[in-house]
Amino acid sequence: MKRDIFDKMITKLFPDQKIEVVSYEILSKNKLNEDGEWVLDTTAVFVDIRCEDFDNKGLCLTDYFTKFTGHEFGINKVL
């Protein structure tokens, strides 16, 4: 998933939150298929954000974006 798409999703889904994306990294993943071969899987996305209300609102963005997009997400709040 490209960063500009993620930025648009964050803005549209959480318009009341002031979320700043500090870093965004996409890593490829592999999985073992039925034949015992390693094949490409969906990508993993790691994001660091700044957000004042992140903890207070109880948003669990990692689970939300993983379920919403089908990609594995790791979203962390940084200072």
VEXGURO-43675 format. One record per residue (C-alpha): z, x, y; residue in one letter; residue number from 1. Coordinates in steps of 0.25 Angstrom, whole numbers, plus 5000, padded with zeros to 4 digits. Layout:
// residues N
    zz    xx    yy  loza  drenlum
     Z     X     Y     A      NUM
...
***
This chain:
// residues 79
    zz    xx    yy  loza  drenlum
  5000  5000  5000     M        1
  4996  5006  5013     K        2
  5006  5008  5024     R        3
  4999  4999  5034     D        4
  5000  4987  5025     I        5
  5015  4990  5022     F        6
  5017  4990  5037     D        7
  5010  4977  5039     K        8
  5018  4971  5028     M        9
  5031  4975  5034     I       10
  5028  4970  5047     T       11
  5023  4956  5042     K       12
  5034  4954  5032     L       13
  5045  4959  5040     F       14
  5042  4956  5055     P       15
  5056  4955  5059     D       16
  5060  4969  5054     Q       17
  5057  4982  5062     K       18
  5052  4990  5050     I       19
  5046  5004  5052     E       20
  5039  5011  5041     V       21
  5044  5026  5042     V       22
  5037  5031  5029     S       23
  5027  5025  5019     Y       24
  5023  5032  5006     E       25
  5014  5027  4995     I       26
  5015  5033  4981     L       27
  5007  5031  4969     S       28
  5013  5026  4956     K       29
  5009  5027  4941     N       30
  5013  5018  4929     K       31
  5011  5019  4914     L       32
  5002  5009  4909     N       33
  5001  5003  4894     E       34
  4992  5015  4890     D       35
  5003  5025  4894     G       36
  4994  5030  4906     E       37
  4999  5032  4920     W       38
  4991  5023  4930     V       39
  4993  5021  4945     L       40
  5003  5010  4949     D       41
  5005  5003  4962     T       42
  5010  5013  4973     T       43
  5024  5015  4978     A       44
  5027  5014  4993     V       45
  5039  5021  4999     F       46
  5042  5016  5013     V       47
  5053  5021  5023     D       48
  5056  5011  5034     I       49
  5065  5009  5046     R       50
  5071  4995  5048     C       51
  5083  4991  5055     E       52
  5085  4978  5048     D       53
  5081  4983  5034     F       54
  5095  4982  5028     D       55
  5100  4970  5036     N       56
  5089  4961  5031     K       57
  5090  4965  5017     G       58
  5075  4968  5015     L       59
  5072  4975  5003     C       60
  5058  4980  5007     L       61
  5056  4988  4994     T       62
  5057  4977  4985     D       63
  5049  4967  4994     Y       64
  5037  4976  4996     F       65
  5037  4980  4981     T       66
  5036  4966  4977     K       67
  5027  4962  4988     F       68
  5017  4972  4986     T       69
  5018  4977  4972     G       70
  5019  4991  4976     H       71
  5032  4999  4974     E       72
  5040  5001  4987     F       73
  5051  5009  4992     G       74
  5056  5005  5006     I       75
  5067  5013  5012     N       76
  5074  5011  5025     K       77
  5076  5024  5033     V       78
  5083  5027  5046     L       79
***
